[in-house]
Amino acid sequence: MSSQAWINLAYLTASMLFIVAFKQMSGPRTAVRGNLLGATGMAIAILAACFEQPVTMSIAEYGIWPLLMLIVFAAIGGGIGATMAIRWPMTGMPQMVALLNGFGGAASMLVAAAELTSTRAVSRFEESTRQAVAAASLEPWTQFAIAIGLACFIGSVTLTGSLVAFGKLQELPQFKKPWDNPNRQWINLALAITAFFLLWGVFGTSQLLFFLLLVLVAAALGVTLTLPIGGADMPVVICLLNSYSGLAAAAAGFVIDNSVLVIAGSLVGASGLILTAIMCKAMNRSLLGVLFGGLGTTSTVDADEVYDGKIKSAETEELAMILEQADRVVIVPGYGLAVAQAQHAVRELADVLEARGTTVEYAIHPVAGRMPGHMNVLLAEADIPYEQLREMDDINPSFPETDVAIVIGANDVVNPAARNDPDSPIAGMPILDVDKAQTVVVIKRSLSPGFAGIPNPLFAADNTLMYFADGKKALIELTAAVTRD
């Protein structure tokens, strides 16, 4: 069997591993295995690409340097990736995903740039010019240029949009206030039209100049599209940017005639779009509304009006007595739980309650923790049984029969304003109906708002008790109090 046949077989194997990996990562029980399969498939694809004919010709012509550069930069990239995976806190996982989306877009854009300036691109253009004289057709070059233009455009939008998303998720001061320029839609339209004409310019003799201009315009468009989007809608944006990075990779695959890159990029692009649709449904948002409406950005509700004279705080012993009498407890984790690294502490409290005969379950909102699946991963770290993790639609009908709902660091996903206030930035977003439980215990450091930046009437409800403390410290003290009693 020829060497190219072995390479094609390796690509086919990698593609099959990618497909199986996506299936495995659809559930928490098999997600780790799916991640390993995906990494294995990527390793196979990279090794196979190293033996493609253009690479071997380059090594033969220029010596060992291309191979050494490949090894060195692979080691550097792998080292950076491993360091990020090990050292990056779980609370910052959405930010890391945003960065990785941006890196993927940048990589596709650079691949397109390298291919455009290569001798192969020049020969393609010259050959197409000769064909045009004979057959009045520029089809070969046109296909190549379209792929380069799309990889450049989508990659640039993904890069800058992801950097803005990172800044918003990281709550950097310059990104806290959404960009609410009333002319932003016209600015976006002007940039999109300009990018379209620059894309056609890549077909001509000054393709490199038009390519560079297209990079700049697309980068500006990525910023102006993402800046107006408020914090409450960032989970949708992260999913969409993930899809963009896949589409850019697929376009780059067409540029360099690499089938496995086309397949992998298409899988990421399609799965990202599906997840975006799921997130839009979970938040009762339309995709066009999120992208062009700037939803989830402002609020006119005064926190003093919501909270003044209505907040009831509780001490550890009082809450322990309430939990002793509870037959069913539902724990609602949020971003504050991740910040406090309290997943193991909440497991210990659940173990103590279950030993006393209490039924304990966890209510998981689709976007709790600023990213789809964030809470599932966090609780899995503490070996909490998957059977106890209940999705929103499944557990909401049972809240009226719940004795105690313990909200730990969650805010927007339990805010009744989504149901009751049509003018709220989160109006219409499906929430966990914890306010319908017999008693609600909210563990928070303060009355500070959630990512949407609005007050929460749940904190002032008649059946709510506020436990002001660090999440981990509060759970440890509450567990000790329940154990003593």
Secondary structure, 3 states (H helix, E strand, C coil): CCHHHHHHHHHHHHHHHHHHHHHHCCCCCCHHHHHHHHHHHHHHHHHHHHCCHHHHHHHHHHCCHHHHHHHHHHHHHHHHHHHHHHHCCHHHHHHHHHHHHHHHHHHHHHHHHHHHCCHHHHHHHHHHHHHHHHHCCCHHHHHHHHHHHHHHHHHHHHHHHHHHHHHHHCCCHHHHCCCCCCCHHHHHHHHHHHHHHHHHHCCCCCHHHHHHHHHHHHHHHHHHHHCCCCHHHHHHHHHHHHHHHHHHHHHHHHHCCCHHHHHHHHHHHHHHHHHHHHHHHHCCCCHHHHHHHCCCCCCCCCHHHHHCCCCCECCHHHHHHHHHCCCEEEEEECHHHHHHCCHHHHHHHHHHHHHCCCEEEEEECCCCCCCCCHHHHHHHHCCCCHHHEEEHHHHHHHHHHCCEEEEECCCHHHCCHHHHCCCCCCCCCCCCCHHHCCEEEEEECCCCCCCCCCCCHHHHCCCEEEEECCHHHHHHHHHHHHHHC
